[in-house]
Amino acid sequence: MPDLLWDDVKNFFDPNLMGALPDVWVPDASVEDWQAVFDLVQSSGWQWDYREDDTIRPLPLAAEVLPRPADAEESVSLYVRPVPGVLMIFRAMSATEIDFDLDLRELQGQAGVDILCDFVCVLGRRLGKPVLMGAEGQYGYPLLGFDPAADRVVLLADPVDLGI
């Protein structure tokens, strides 16, 4: 049985309601958590590439990238494709939080819900931490997310009455 059903959560996957690029984050992270993400990506079989600005480079150790100086000129991103046609972009901006982008237009229907749930479950289990998603620009107000205690993705708000 899937964690979430499309008919129950389709509003949370509507780019017109949520914004095409919702905020997804892992709170209370560390450099060690970032390294666990790097290790997971390398061992997962997912396609990925690491970029400094637009230059693809070998994936360094997280400790070589973080913490980022406030005045860092280059951007550091990890592009992950858990399945063909779906891209998640991790932005290494802070050692204390793991942020990544995804495009809801790539995650439609039950298959899209399942892809997102599978991805955040794998990530959350590896870290032993919640992985939260909120509407674009509504950082800090999660609507759904991986709950480590429940070991699955759960709703954190009513998908019918978004209030946004």
C-alpha positions as CSV (number, residue, x, y, z in Angstrom):
1,M,0.0,0.0,0.0
2,P,1.4,3.4,-0.9
3,D,2.2,5.9,1.8
4,L,-0.1,8.5,0.2
5,L,-2.8,8.2,-2.5
6,W,-3.0,10.6,-5.4
7,D,-6.7,11.3,-4.9
8,D,-6.0,12.4,-1.3
9,V,-3.0,14.6,-2.0
10,K,-3.3,15.9,-5.5
11,N,-3.6,19.5,-4.2
12,F,-0.1,19.1,-2.7
13,F,1.1,18.2,-6.2
14,D,-0.7,20.9,-8.1
15,P,2.0,23.4,-9.4
16,N,-0.7,26.1,-9.6
17,L,-1.5,25.8,-5.8
18,M,1.9,24.8,-4.5
19,G,4.2,26.5,-6.9
20,A,6.1,24.3,-9.4
21,L,9.2,24.1,-7.0
22,P,8.1,23.4,-3.5
23,D,10.5,23.8,-0.6
24,V,11.9,20.4,0.6
25,W,14.3,20.2,3.6
26,V,15.8,18.2,6.3
27,P,16.1,20.3,9.5
28,D,18.8,20.0,12.1
29,A,21.4,18.6,9.7
30,S,25.1,18.4,10.0
31,V,28.2,17.9,7.8
32,E,27.9,14.2,8.6
33,D,24.3,14.2,7.4
34,W,25.4,15.8,4.2
35,Q,28.1,13.2,3.8
36,A,25.4,10.5,4.3
37,V,23.5,12.1,1.5
38,F,26.6,12.1,-0.7
39,D,27.2,8.4,0.1
40,L,23.6,7.5,-0.5
41,V,23.6,9.1,-3.9
42,Q,26.8,7.4,-4.9
43,S,25.6,3.9,-3.8
44,S,22.0,4.2,-4.9
45,G,22.2,3.5,-8.6
46,W,20.6,6.9,-9.2
47,Q,22.0,9.1,-11.9
48,W,23.7,12.2,-10.5
49,D,26.2,14.9,-11.1
50,Y,27.9,17.4,-8.8
51,R,28.3,21.0,-10.0
52,E,30.2,24.1,-8.9
53,D,28.4,26.8,-10.8
54,D,27.8,25.1,-14.1
55,T,31.0,23.0,-14.1
56,I,30.5,19.2,-13.4
57,R,33.2,18.0,-11.0
58,P,33.8,14.8,-9.0
59,L,31.8,14.6,-5.8
60,P,34.0,15.8,-2.9
61,L,33.7,15.0,0.8
62,A,31.0,17.1,2.4
63,A,33.6,18.5,4.8
64,E,35.3,20.0,1.8
65,V,32.2,21.8,0.7
66,L,30.6,22.8,4.1
67,P,30.3,25.0,5.9
68,R,30.0,27.4,3.0
69,P,31.3,30.9,3.6
70,A,28.6,33.6,3.5
71,D,30.4,35.3,0.6
72,A,31.0,32.2,-1.5
73,E,30.9,33.1,-5.1
74,E,30.2,29.8,-6.7
75,S,27.1,27.8,-6.2
76,V,27.4,24.1,-5.2
77,S,24.6,21.7,-6.3
78,L,24.1,18.0,-6.5
79,Y,21.7,17.0,-9.3
80,V,20.0,13.6,-8.6
81,R,17.7,11.7,-10.9
82,P,16.2,8.9,-8.8
83,V,14.2,7.8,-11.9
84,P,14.4,9.0,-15.5
85,G,12.5,12.3,-16.0
86,V,12.6,13.3,-12.4
87,L,15.3,15.7,-11.1
88,M,16.0,16.7,-7.5
89,I,18.6,19.4,-6.9
90,F,20.4,19.6,-3.6
91,R,21.8,23.0,-2.8
92,A,24.8,22.9,-0.4
93,M,24.3,26.3,1.2
94,S,24.3,25.4,4.8
95,A,25.8,22.6,6.9
96,T,22.9,22.7,9.3
97,E,20.1,22.1,6.8
98,I,19.7,20.0,3.7
99,D,17.6,21.7,1.1
100,F,16.6,20.4,-2.3
101,D,14.3,21.3,-5.2
102,L,12.0,19.2,-7.2
103,D,9.6,20.0,-9.9
104,L,6.0,19.0,-9.2
105,R,5.3,18.9,-13.0
106,E,7.5,15.8,-13.1
107,L,5.6,14.1,-10.2
108,Q,2.0,13.8,-11.4
109,G,-0.5,11.0,-10.7
110,Q,0.0,8.1,-8.3
111,A,3.4,7.3,-10.0
112,G,4.7,10.8,-9.1
113,V,3.4,10.5,-5.5
114,D,5.1,7.1,-5.2
115,I,8.4,8.4,-6.6
116,L,8.5,11.3,-4.1
117,C,7.5,9.0,-1.2
118,D,10.1,6.4,-2.1
119,F,12.8,9.1,-2.4
120,V,12.1,10.9,0.9
121,C,11.7,7.6,2.7
122,V,15.1,6.4,1.5
123,L,16.7,9.8,2.5
124,G,14.9,10.0,5.8
125,R,15.7,6.5,6.8
126,R,19.4,7.0,5.9
127,L,19.5,10.2,8.1
128,G,17.0,9.1,10.8
129,K,15.4,12.5,10.4
130,P,12.3,14.0,8.9
131,V,12.2,15.1,5.3
132,L,9.6,17.9,4.9
133,M,7.9,19.5,2.0
134,G,6.0,22.8,2.0
135,A,4.6,25.0,-0.8
136,E,7.1,27.1,-2.8
137,G,8.0,30.2,-0.7
138,Q,6.4,28.7,2.4
139,Y,9.6,27.3,3.9
140,G,9.1,26.2,7.5
141,Y,5.5,25.2,7.0
142,P,5.5,21.6,6.1
143,L,2.5,20.0,4.4
144,L,3.8,16.5,4.2
145,G,6.9,14.6,5.1
146,F,8.8,11.5,6.1
147,D,8.2,10.8,9.8
148,P,11.0,8.7,11.2
149,A,8.8,7.4,14.1
150,A,6.1,6.2,11.7
151,D,8.7,5.1,9.1
152,R,6.6,6.5,6.2
153,V,5.4,9.7,4.6
154,V,2.6,11.4,6.5
155,L,0.3,14.3,5.9
156,L,1.1,17.3,8.1
157,A,-1.8,19.5,6.8
158,D,-5.2,19.1,5.2
159,P,-4.7,18.7,1.5
160,V,-8.2,19.9,0.8
161,D,-8.0,23.2,2.7
162,L,-4.5,24.4,2.0
163,G,-5.0,27.9,3.5
164,I,-2.2,29.2,1.3
